[in-house]
Amino acid sequence: MSAQVEQQLQAYYHFHSAIYDATRWSFLFGRSRILRDLKVVCPAPRRILEVGCGTGRNVSHLCELYPAATVTGIDLSEDMLRVARKKLAPYGQRVSWVRRPYAAGVGGPKPFDLILFSYSLSMFNPGWQEAISAALTDLTDEGCVAVVDFHSSRLAWFRNWMGVNHVRMEGHLLPFLQQNCLPRLERVSAAYGGVWQYFQFVGGRRPTGAASQAAATAGRGKVN
Ligand SMILES: C[S@@+](CC[C@H](N)C(=O)[O-])C[C@H]1O[C@@H](n2cnc3c(N)ncnc32)[C@H](O)[C@@H]1O
């Protein structure tokens, strides 16, 4: 991500952090559902990362859903993180925050069992492929990467309007995830009678070599 794009997003969220929680419920659909699904598909993660955690809405749900887990939220916007830190203060040491763009991954000796991107990847322009690859590097062998995000819209004016809001909505994320992860859950849904579509995806690292055929067979039983 260039310094210019990072500054544009920081300026956007400098304003939007104040109204974010009051407005986003009306169009960021599927966030609660993917969390419920995760409890089935990824039942007991110990270390969780949310990339582009914003005001911490999902971090707080993840803390409730997985009481034994620690959760890290990474975001480029200090304004969004300020709201998140205040909201999640009761969770103390279970929660930690990192302020920077997610590009090369978080790294460190202990990778994550669950990495969530909730309406953040569609704003990684450029850099969404690198972010998915980084997540696969930050993931344990048995871990899950989970994504809920905008998918596409047949309405050009709507796609353009979302572009003004830094969102790319061209059906580009889901095929890349399907190709690079072993899918465990996939769902595409319509919003507002088909004005746009959004998707949910949960996948794991693709095994290499002899294990891959067995894993592909096991993956056929995935939740849809
Ligand atoms: C639409 S908000 C989603 C917030 C939260 N995940 C949710 O579901 O409510 C997108 C967030 O992604 C962050 N973001 C965008 N690009 C990013 C990047 N390259 N690295 C880290 N955070 C990023 C933004 O600052 C913003 O807080």
The ligand as a Gaussian input file, in Angstrom:
#p B3LYP/6-31G(d) Opt

LIG

0 1
 C      -15.403000      -1.326000       6.677000
 S      -14.266000      -1.288000       8.025000
 C      -14.576000      -2.893000       8.780000
 C      -14.324000      -2.869000      10.264000
 C      -14.682000      -4.176000      10.984000
 N      -13.916000      -5.278000      10.471000
 C      -16.159000      -4.476000      10.895000
 O      -16.545000      -5.520000      10.358000
 O      -16.949000      -3.653000      11.404000
 C      -12.695000      -1.567000       7.213000
 C      -11.512000      -1.360000       8.167000
 O      -10.353000      -1.871000       7.480000
 C       -9.264000      -0.993000       7.757000
 N       -8.270000      -1.181000       6.673000
 C       -8.409000      -0.906000       5.357000
 N       -7.291000      -1.231000       4.683000
 C       -6.431000      -1.739000       5.612000
 C       -5.102000      -2.261000       5.551000
 N       -4.421000      -2.338000       4.393000
 N       -4.529000      -2.709000       6.692000
 C       -5.211000      -2.659000       7.871000
 N       -6.450000      -2.147000       8.006000
 C       -7.064000      -1.706000       6.880000
 C       -9.905000       0.390000       7.806000
 O       -9.108000       1.318000       8.495000
 C      -11.237000       0.086000       8.502000
 O      -11.135000       0.243000       9.900000

